[in-house]
Amino acid sequence: MNGKLFGSSGVRGLANVEVTPSLAAEIGAAVATCSKPLKVVVGRDTRTSSAMLEDAAVAGLLSGGADAWQLGIVPTPVLAFLTKRLKADAGIMITASHNPPQYNGLKIFNADGMAYAMKSQDKVEETIRKKKFKRIDWADLGESQRADENRLYAEAVCRKTKLSRKWHVVVDPGCGATYSLAPHILKGLGCRVTSLNAQADGFFPARSPEPNMESLKPLAKVVKCLGADVGVAYDGDGDRAAFIDEKGNFADFDRTLAAYAAHVAEQNAGAVIVTNVEASMSIEKMVAQHHGKVVRTRVGDVYVSEEIKKRKAVFGGEPCGAWIHPQLHYCPDGILTSALLLKTLEDEDTELSEFVVQAPVYPTIRKNVACKNTHKHRIMKQLGDSLRSAFPEHKETSDVDGVRLTLEEGWILVRASGTEPLIRLTVEGESLRTANNIMEKGTLLVKKLVKE
Ligand code: MG
């Protein structure tokens, strides 16, 4: 692979082209080398390439003297939870999350069950680049063993969530890593469960591993036809959840996040809620009703998790369905999200459609301005000051991820694309007219800087 190996979601790329068994073995060996771990838990999603990469990563770990506990197919949050619960020194998850089936990747967790931060990732990356692996003498190689500890996770979720209503839930794991555990846990919570696509299949024949309005159309139909109370779907590795309401409509990500954040803020006076720079201002409006505070981070669940821990926040989430509940752990967790959302609906004595419409919805506009990759750095450097003087009325400014200005009646975010020769602008406004005005001003400014 060219450039940096690790991104905000670990290593990701085309299976057996970019993410090869040799690379997985090197990552395993580097993890064993860097943190001197004695015990590492390893899990994988249902992709066709996952077993191959798992075996390679395990070989690398053993060669570095670490013992490997192989959990088989597990959702990412279960791997993260068990890393801490089984007192492992690290965890490795083989997955490409919501990406298409031909992709795969590796994500590393520390003993606390938190995804490796940049510093730890850089250490692993440097070990691989310099090929400075610790190679253990034949007599002291690590040992591997299979382990099935899912029940520890299931028990923990059931302890955190007690439901009294018998919800009829249609669950759609999409042939991904939650295929057996999600229906099992929802049944354990007393729900009446109808399962769709609840078999492991690395070709993801039923729908894309990314749950969204388009890919969940069949689930929406089933919920409506059966008259079920709610539909829930997960991404390929089960750290994201998406919902269908009792009327068969897709529950908008931003509004569901904002409504749930408001519920959490109501339960916890003065609570801090964390989200990323792209989420709708709906979350601020909802949380403010209960005197809570919203903190925004860079896009990527790792950043949201770190901020939750740092600020002792009570909840955090991104508007793609990745929600983090620190009462159990710091990894986004789809199954726990669905259990807690049902509990919230029970507490508020409401149905999902009514719950979601409590959160306001605002017009969002996105626009791209072409910009050579070589100019991006200069433009983004100049942009902050130019944008602030173009919008002197701004209430808040942030540069955690691009430049974001909070305005009286909306906000603007300008980021350089990580992969394409583009500068991306996102605007949200109280009305479409306001959003258009903000976007027009922002676009003119960026175009002017690109020309200079
Ligand atoms: Mg995922």
Residues whose N, C-alpha, C, O or C-beta is under 5 A from the ligand:
A	BS01	MG	S97 H98 D235 D237 G238 D239 R240
